[in-house]
Amino acid sequence: MDIKKIIPTGPEVLREALIVLGGILIAAWVLSQFPALRKFVTDSSITVKDTNGNSLY
């Protein structure tokens, strides 16, 4: 088994990171353009609050 076939090279990691970052930015832009979609996502999200009402996540 050749370990070099399993571990990606630096440029491959960078390419995938840019693809993920681009996807996140596009999703954020789409959500900002459609208030109904933003409300749907917000309503579907789980928010955990402590006893003081602070959002933990």
C-alpha positions as CSV (number, residue, x, y, z in Angstrom):
1,M,0.0,0.0,0.0
2,D,1.5,3.3,-1.1
3,I,0.7,6.1,1.4
4,K,1.3,8.8,-1.3
5,K,-1.8,7.7,-3.1
6,I,-3.9,8.3,0.0
7,I,-2.7,11.7,1.3
8,P,-3.7,14.5,-1.1
9,T,-1.1,17.0,-2.2
10,G,-1.1,20.7,-1.2
11,P,-2.7,22.0,-4.4
12,E,-5.4,19.4,-4.1
13,V,-6.2,20.5,-0.6
14,L,-6.2,24.1,-1.6
15,R,-8.5,23.5,-4.5
16,E,-11.0,21.7,-2.3
17,A,-10.8,24.4,0.3
18,L,-11.6,27.0,-2.3
19,I,-14.5,25.0,-3.7
20,V,-16.0,24.7,-0.1
21,L,-15.4,28.4,0.6
22,G,-17.1,29.4,-2.7
23,G,-20.1,27.2,-1.9
24,I,-20.5,28.8,1.5
25,L,-20.3,32.3,0.0
26,I,-22.8,31.4,-2.7
27,A,-25.2,29.9,-0.2
28,A,-24.9,33.0,2.1
29,W,-25.6,35.3,-0.9
30,V,-28.7,33.2,-2.0
31,L,-30.0,33.3,1.6
32,S,-29.6,37.1,1.7
33,Q,-31.5,37.6,-1.5
34,F,-34.6,35.5,-0.5
35,P,-36.1,36.5,2.9
36,A,-38.6,33.6,2.8
37,L,-35.8,31.1,2.3
38,R,-33.9,32.8,5.1
39,K,-36.9,32.5,7.4
40,F,-37.3,28.8,6.5
41,V,-33.7,28.0,7.3
42,T,-33.9,30.0,10.5
43,D,-37.1,28.2,11.6
44,S,-35.5,24.8,10.7
45,S,-32.3,25.5,12.7
46,I,-31.7,24.3,16.3
47,T,-30.7,26.9,18.8
48,V,-29.4,26.0,22.2
49,K,-29.7,28.7,24.9
50,D,-28.4,28.7,28.5
51,T,-30.4,29.7,31.5
52,N,-29.7,33.4,30.9
53,G,-31.0,33.3,27.3
54,N,-27.6,33.5,25.6
55,S,-27.3,31.4,22.4
56,L,-24.7,28.7,22.8
57,Y,-25.0,27.6,19.2
